[in-house]
Amino acid sequence: MKHNAEEFRKVGREVVEWMADYFTDPGRFRITPDMKPGDLIDKLPASGPDWGEPMEVAVKDFHDLVLPAVVHWNHPRFLNYFGCTASTPAVLAEMLVSVINTNGFNWTASPAVAELEQVALAWLRQWMGLPDEFFGIIYDTASTSTLHALAAAREVTDPDSRIKGTRTGLRIYCSDQAHSSVDKAVITLGMGLDNLVKIESDEAFAMRADGLEQAIEADLAAGLTPCAIVATLGTTSTTSVDPVADIVGIAKKYKLWLHVDSAYAGVCAMLPEYAAMFAGVEQADSLVMNPHKWMFVPVDTSVLYTRHPEVLRRAFAYNPAYLSSSQDPRAVNLMDYGFQLGRRFRAVKLWFVMRYFGLEGLRKVLRGHMELARDFAAKVGADPRFELTAPAPFSTVCFRLRGSDDANRALFDRVNASGEAFISQTVLRGRFSLRVAVGNYATEQEDIDVVWKLIQSFAARA
Ligand SMILES: Cc1ncc(COP(=O)(O)O)c(C=O)c1O
């Protein structure tokens, strides 16, 4: 069968035109859809067509029916979660990669996937100031990266687990602010949530190193088996920073695997002014950073670095005859370093973004976002009706109205229902808190001013 390349060319041109318009003004749509759950399902047929339709018909339905149900993460006033903006070079990469649709599970299946991933991750490693011995691999999300890091830690502490199943009492330590992906990894690996020890955080929401050491000692005294520590650089709620330099010492003392979750803030390792904050990460056993959070690479792109690739291989290399690949030492078979087989060619979008922005270009955008966040925090601090609820070391500001949780919840609902801005919420020390995370490529001072005025005006009506 021949593809209908002419139809593709015609519709493709229109699609690219639309994409360019979208990039020209990512703020032209309402950020959040005005819809009820089920609205889109109800608008679409319950079964697929018996006979194919012209491509334009599906594209038209995408515009008319799907787009109105979209949250526009690229919108400059999308300040919820952590921003996650597509960028022009990354989208071109996605298009190219979709066309070739190469599946790079091992070197023989697609040498380009195996080799470009190593090149892009070596560049990224250098930009982040990480040691050369760190081996990098791209997974879909930080949740998957952390799962693999903890699987490697388990492999070291309990090598029989692969054959006999995870033994009981393998202990994992993280702070009470760590991301739920740690909990999910522990569940998935069969370690049991009872064995995930949440160490109390201090007033700045950072893990207390003394509390960590006490917990390890208590576990040893109780006959349990400490296995790994997860330290977070840039926690999800407040972007707090665990004291990695101190935690490294504890990990070494007790011979535990140290995994650093810098899914959001890892990109700031590129900034010399953040060197002190990142001190110690070079001694970690593994580290995750997500280019799909604050590096303008679209979902899904998460990078795991580890100084022990041989441990990952031990945990996951499992090669049936039908998957045999080159055994040349330079031929990396990425399927050996994780549980997935099929592998998208994600390195192209990362590589395009690195080439398009360059290190200095990225630094400039990141510093611009920090500056906007500082400005927002200053605005909050200058209005006596509000208070800041956490330090803001990066580009995320937590704050609240001085008053009840209900008043804050109502403010949050009104701001987001307006469709003019999309901010986030969290609970800090038992109190509802609002949260603004600057990280979208298109966000500018004017957007911050608009959002702050909106918040102030709704607060006046609270
Ligand atoms: C610190 C941190 N770690 C891990 C994750 C999970 O990221 P992913 O969605 O890539 O699994 C997040 C998500 O926001 C996060 O903030």
The ligand as an SDF file (V2000), in Angstrom:
LIG
                    3D

 16 16  0  0  0  0  0  0  0  0999 V2000
   10.0160   16.7680   42.6900 C   0  0  0  0  0  0  0  0  0  0  0  0
    9.2080   15.9170   41.7530 C   0  0  0  0  0  0  0  0  0  0  0  0
    9.5670   14.6500   41.5490 N   0  0  0  0  0  0  0  0  0  0  0  0
    8.8830   13.8340   40.7190 C   0  0  0  0  0  0  0  0  0  0  0  0
    7.7810   14.2890   40.0360 C   0  0  0  0  0  0  0  0  0  0  0  0
    7.0500   13.3600   39.1130 C   0  0  0  0  0  0  0  0  0  0  0  0
    7.2330   13.7790   37.8040 O   0  0  0  0  0  0  0  0  0  0  0  0
    6.7010   12.9340   36.5530 P   0  0  0  0  0  0  0  0  0  0  0  0
    5.3690   13.4970   36.2280 O   0  0  0  0  0  0  0  0  0  0  0  0
    7.7060   13.1700   35.4770 O   0  0  0  0  0  0  0  0  0  0  0  0
    6.6170   11.5220   36.9650 O   0  0  0  0  0  0  0  0  0  0  0  0
    7.3570   15.6070   40.2250 C   0  0  0  0  0  0  0  0  0  0  0  0
    6.1790   16.1240   39.5230 C   0  0  0  0  0  0  0  0  0  0  0  0
    5.7880   17.2470   39.6380 O   0  0  0  0  0  0  0  0  0  0  0  0
    8.0890   16.4280   41.1020 C   0  0  0  0  0  0  0  0  0  0  0  0
    7.7110   17.6970   41.3320 O   0  0  0  0  0  0  0  0  0  0  0  0
  1  2  1  0
  2  3  1  0
  2 15  2  0
  3  4  2  0
  4  5  1  0
  5  6  1  0
  5 12  2  0
  6  7  1  0
  7  8  1  0
  8  9  2  0
  8 10  1  0
  8 11  1  0
 12 13  1  0
 12 15  1  0
 13 14  2  0
 15 16  1  0
M  END
$$$$
